[in-house]
Amino acid sequence: MSEGGFVLDTPEQIEIYRLLAIQKALKLEVERGLKMTKGNQALWRAEEVLELYERLPEGRLTKKKALRLITTLLEDLMPLDRGESNE
């Protein structure tokens, strides 16, 4: 096995990776004006995910709002270990 590699072999890990990819695509578009694909693919994917997780807001979904909501969703799904022990 090569150094620095990793394997995503559970459905949860694969879903987190998908959400991270959507988040990074939105971040590039919002902060740098760069697009990973033609059209609004990142926004459309974010909308699908937010609807799936029942977090789609009322009204128009902007890229900035989608980025904020996807980031919050990721934080909820994978809380950061801040060195706190559950014991």
Backbone bond lengths (Angstrom), bond angles and torsions (degrees), N, CA, C in turn:
res aa  C-N    CA-C-N  psi(-1)  N-CA   C-N-CA  omega(-1)  CA-C   N-CA-C  phi
1 M - - - 1.453 - - 1.532 109.05 -
2 S 1.310 116.15 140.28 1.453 120.05 -179.69 1.522 110.90 -76.58
3 E 1.310 115.72 153.89 1.464 120.46 179.33 1.527 110.13 -71.77
4 G 1.327 115.16 145.39 1.455 120.30 175.40 1.513 114.73 80.92
5 G 1.319 118.22 0.01 1.457 120.27 179.76 1.512 111.36 -87.48
6 F 1.313 115.84 168.45 1.452 120.52 176.96 1.512 108.62 -151.71
7 V 1.313 115.45 161.07 1.455 121.63 -179.14 1.522 108.76 -122.86
8 L 1.301 115.48 129.80 1.459 121.25 173.89 1.519 106.33 -102.90
9 D 1.316 116.58 107.65 1.457 118.36 -173.06 1.524 114.74 -124.81
10 T 1.317 117.48 11.14 1.467 119.32 174.40 1.523 108.23 -120.47
11 P 1.314 117.24 153.25 1.470 119.66 177.89 1.525 112.55 -57.35
12 E 1.330 117.39 -35.59 1.463 120.88 179.87 1.524 111.32 -65.69
13 Q 1.341 116.60 -43.08 1.469 120.51 179.38 1.526 110.99 -64.73
14 I 1.311 116.35 -40.48 1.466 120.94 179.81 1.528 110.20 -65.82
15 E 1.324 117.61 -40.24 1.471 121.39 178.18 1.527 111.02 -64.66
16 I 1.325 117.62 -42.76 1.463 121.10 178.05 1.531 109.64 -61.18
17 Y 1.331 117.02 -42.65 1.469 120.58 179.01 1.528 110.19 -61.70
18 R 1.326 117.03 -42.02 1.469 121.26 178.76 1.528 110.44 -61.68
19 L 1.323 116.58 -43.95 1.457 120.50 178.72 1.526 111.40 -64.82
20 L 1.325 116.88 -38.81 1.467 120.23 177.40 1.532 110.99 -63.57
21 A 1.340 116.53 -39.71 1.468 120.27 178.73 1.527 111.08 -63.66
22 I 1.328 116.57 -42.14 1.467 120.51 177.49 1.521 110.07 -64.41
23 Q 1.334 116.63 -42.90 1.466 120.87 179.19 1.524 110.75 -60.48
24 K 1.320 117.71 -45.90 1.472 121.17 -178.65 1.521 111.22 -65.08
25 A 1.346 116.96 -38.99 1.469 120.08 178.14 1.529 110.65 -63.65
26 L 1.333 116.58 -44.28 1.468 120.00 177.69 1.520 111.15 -63.67
27 K 1.325 116.15 -40.35 1.461 120.60 -179.24 1.531 110.94 -62.63
28 L 1.331 116.91 -42.16 1.469 120.55 177.08 1.528 110.64 -60.54
29 E 1.333 116.03 -42.95 1.463 119.75 -178.06 1.523 111.89 -69.52
30 V 1.327 117.07 -41.87 1.461 120.77 -176.71 1.522 111.61 -73.75
31 E 1.327 116.96 -47.67 1.463 120.61 -172.43 1.524 114.30 -87.19
32 R 1.324 117.33 -29.43 1.469 119.73 -174.49 1.524 114.13 -119.37
33 G 1.314 116.89 -11.49 1.456 119.83 -178.41 1.518 113.34 75.73
34 L 1.330 117.44 12.43 1.460 121.94 179.50 1.516 109.99 -92.41
35 K 1.321 116.06 148.73 1.461 120.64 178.38 1.521 109.38 -119.25
36 M 1.325 115.71 136.89 1.457 120.43 177.46 1.526 110.62 -83.01
37 T 1.340 116.77 -26.57 1.460 122.01 -179.70 1.520 108.85 -140.94
38 K 1.320 116.09 171.40 1.463 119.96 175.47 1.519 109.69 -74.23
39 G 1.294 116.27 153.62 1.452 120.45 177.11 1.522 112.59 74.17
40 N 1.309 115.17 -153.65 1.468 121.82 -178.55 1.521 111.10 -110.74
41 Q 1.319 117.53 43.31 1.460 121.20 -176.60 1.521 112.72 -55.65
42 A 1.321 118.07 -43.56 1.475 120.67 -178.76 1.523 110.17 -62.90
43 L 1.300 117.41 -43.07 1.462 120.92 179.52 1.524 110.88 -66.08
44 W 1.332 117.48 -41.66 1.461 121.03 178.57 1.523 110.99 -63.11
45 R 1.323 116.69 -43.75 1.474 120.81 178.75 1.528 110.27 -64.06
46 A 1.323 116.54 -41.94 1.471 120.36 178.39 1.521 110.08 -61.20
47 E 1.316 116.80 -42.31 1.459 120.89 179.70 1.530 110.83 -61.90
48 E 1.338 117.21 -42.41 1.461 121.39 177.70 1.526 111.02 -60.31
49 V 1.333 116.11 -46.02 1.465 121.55 -178.42 1.520 110.97 -65.01
50 L 1.319 116.64 -45.49 1.458 120.26 -178.86 1.525 111.25 -64.20
51 E 1.310 116.48 -35.00 1.458 120.15 176.10 1.531 110.27 -68.00
52 L 1.323 116.90 -41.99 1.461 121.91 178.68 1.523 111.72 -59.56
53 Y 1.325 116.63 -41.33 1.462 121.89 -179.39 1.532 112.45 -90.88
54 E 1.332 115.92 11.46 1.461 123.09 178.41 1.531 112.33 54.89
55 R 1.325 115.72 44.94 1.469 121.15 178.58 1.523 111.99 -125.04
56 L 1.305 116.29 16.25 1.456 120.61 179.68 1.524 108.99 -75.66
57 P 1.331 117.35 120.57 1.467 119.93 -177.24 1.523 111.87 -76.24
58 E 1.309 114.70 162.96 1.467 120.97 173.65 1.527 107.94 -69.81
59 G 1.305 116.34 151.19 1.460 120.51 175.90 1.515 112.75 83.35
60 R 1.309 114.19 -164.60 1.462 122.41 -174.78 1.526 111.21 -76.13
61 L 1.322 115.98 135.46 1.454 121.74 177.63 1.521 108.66 -99.11
62 T 1.320 116.46 115.50 1.462 121.13 177.23 1.519 109.14 -94.42
63 K 1.316 116.63 166.76 1.462 120.61 178.75 1.525 111.18 -63.27
64 K 1.328 116.86 -40.66 1.469 120.20 179.15 1.523 111.11 -63.44
65 K 1.323 115.83 -44.21 1.460 119.94 -179.98 1.531 110.02 -66.18
66 A 1.329 117.14 -41.26 1.464 121.36 178.81 1.529 110.75 -62.71
67 L 1.327 116.51 -41.39 1.473 120.34 178.40 1.522 110.10 -61.66
68 R 1.302 117.02 -45.35 1.475 121.06 179.37 1.531 110.86 -61.71
69 L 1.321 117.34 -44.45 1.465 121.24 -178.16 1.527 112.45 -69.29
70 I 1.329 117.20 -39.14 1.475 120.65 177.80 1.523 109.69 -66.63
71 T 1.323 117.10 -40.14 1.468 120.84 178.20 1.521 110.43 -62.52
72 T 1.322 117.46 -44.07 1.464 121.61 177.65 1.529 110.89 -63.03
73 L 1.325 116.78 -41.18 1.460 121.07 178.12 1.523 110.64 -60.97
74 L 1.324 116.50 -45.31 1.467 120.04 178.15 1.520 111.71 -62.06
75 E 1.321 117.05 -41.19 1.475 120.28 178.22 1.521 110.72 -62.43
76 D 1.327 116.93 -37.20 1.462 120.58 178.90 1.532 111.86 -70.95
77 L 1.334 116.53 -36.15 1.464 120.21 -177.77 1.521 113.36 -78.64
78 M 1.317 116.85 -30.54 1.464 119.53 -178.94 1.518 110.00 -137.29
79 P 1.338 116.60 79.95 1.465 119.64 -179.74 1.524 110.92 -60.86
80 L 1.319 115.28 141.33 1.457 120.52 -179.77 1.510 110.54 -73.68
81 D 1.332 115.69 139.69 1.460 120.90 175.50 1.526 107.05 -81.19
82 R 1.296 115.78 112.39 1.471 120.64 -177.83 1.513 111.13 -102.31
83 G 1.336 116.22 28.44 1.442 119.71 177.43 1.517 113.77 79.37
84 E 1.321 116.53 6.70 1.455 120.49 179.82 1.520 109.24 -84.79
85 S 1.283 115.88 140.08 1.449 121.08 -179.58 1.520 109.91 -103.59
86 N 1.334 116.65 142.04 1.457 121.14 178.42 1.517 112.48 -86.06
87 E 1.307 117.02 0.13 1.469 120.46 -177.70 1.489 112.08 -85.57
